[in-house]
Each structure stands twice: as C-alpha cells, then as structure tokens.
Amino acid sequence: MRPGRRPLIAGNWKMHTSYEEALALARGCVERIPASLAVDVAIHPPFIWLVPVSKVLEGSAIALGAQNCAAREDGPLTGEVSAHMLAPFCRYVIVGHSERRLLLHEDDAAIAAKLRLVFDHGMTPILCVGEQLAQREAGQAGEVVTQQLRAALDGLTPDRLARLVIAYEPVWAIGTGVPATPADAEAMAQLIRAVVAELGTDGAALRVLYGGSVNATNAAGFLAMPAIDGALVGGASLDVEQFSAIVQAAEALYQQAADQATMEA
Ligand code: PEP
C-alpha cells in the first residue's frame, strides 16, 4: 500500500447465496464495517440480488459491484445484463474474471468491449488478469499477464487508465487455499504498473489488487506490499467475520503507512 492511493477490498460472492443469505450477509457487512474508513469496500453479489442488496447498503460506506456485464450496450442478447442497467446501482464491475475467461470462453475482444462500456456508464472496472499453473511453471506468467493487459487496455485514454482497478489473480490460487506468496504477488503488481505506464499513464493512481485464496490470516502479508492496494476476495467474502477482518487489516496498514509518510515529510 502507498499513502495517497485508497486501498480497495472487494468481495466477489460468485454464484453463491440464497435471497435470505444475501440480505443477511449484506446486513452483517454494514454492521461490522464502519462508515468512516480510509479504505474503499465493495461487495459483488449475483445480479439477481443487486437491487435488494443496494437497499441494505444505503447510507453505509460499502459500495455495490457487479461480477460481469454484457459486451454490448443493448439488443437481442438473452440472459445478458448491460452496463447501463447496472449503473444506477453499482460503482464497480468485475471484468475478465478467470472463471469467465476459462469456463465461459470469454475472449479478449469481449473483455475490452466490456471495460469500455463500464467506463462509458461512469462505473469503475476491476479488470482481472492472471496466469494458469502450467504457464507459471513454464516461466510465462509475466508474458501472459502483459498480453492480457495489452489486449484489454490498448487505446484507453490516460484518464481511464488512471481510474482503473486491476486485480492480479493467478488462476491456480483462486479457490484452492494455495495463495501466491506476497513477494510473487508484489512482483506481478509491479509488472502490471509498468505495462500500464507503457500504455499511457504514469500509473501513480492505478490501484492493483491481489486475489487468490486471501483470508483473514494471510491478507496483511499482501496488503503490506508497496505495489498492492487491496484484495479481491472470493470465498472469505461470504463470511462476515473474515471479510470485516480483512477490511480492518487494510485500514490499520493504510493508517500506518500514512502516519509513516507524515513522519518522514
Ligand atoms: C475470486 O473469486 O476472485 C477469488 C480470488 O476467489 P478466492 O478468494 O476464493 O480464491
């Protein structure tokens, strides 16, 4: 974390929760996560719960995010949800999650289109990038992530690049209980900043998250890294205790970093 770049802790509920569970989880987050934080917090319920959860979050510091959006503005796309439909309710939209890339065959062109639509409608995309295990073992992690970034971001204005959130999520770490090491995640976060800088912004305001088996026990190790500004949390975001503990760890580390910067100034 670095003072001046607001950390973000985002909870991806994936295709979990019943209606009652979603409302209870959202209420638990509102109760456990104080309103005045230096850290941004977002929850990403399934589409169907976005509107009722938005009512639970009213007046709280927790923002709402979607897990995906359509690659087109409108039209005959049965079952899809357009960015313009999400905009009245959501501040963030996850784009290019590896589960969608791999299981639902989402390609680079669709991811680039979604990213632009999210910006067009005034929301912030959380772009997910990350390599598969065989790619890491073959020493190709940097190359894979660089290609994913270029395909999604090429041609974006510097202003949009600076407002983007990128989540480094190695595929082998998602939902496996085997996270990357903080040092490996930091190296990839630095690479991501360098690639975005090449694409046209100094990257100073860019927020880079780590995602992949983050929990209340290991979160601080990632959040303490200078190029990492937060976490995209899957499984642990379904547990209010774990999720609020991750938010508290981020808040404490950010305050510590800010105090340190003040002392050094
Ligand atoms: C995710 O879904 O983006 C994720 C990182 O999941 P988990 O925290 O469960 O690994």
Residues whose N, C-alpha, C, O or C-beta is under 5 A from the ligand:
A	BS01	PEP	N12 A173 I174 G175 T176 G211 G212 S213 V214 L232 V233 G234 G235 A236
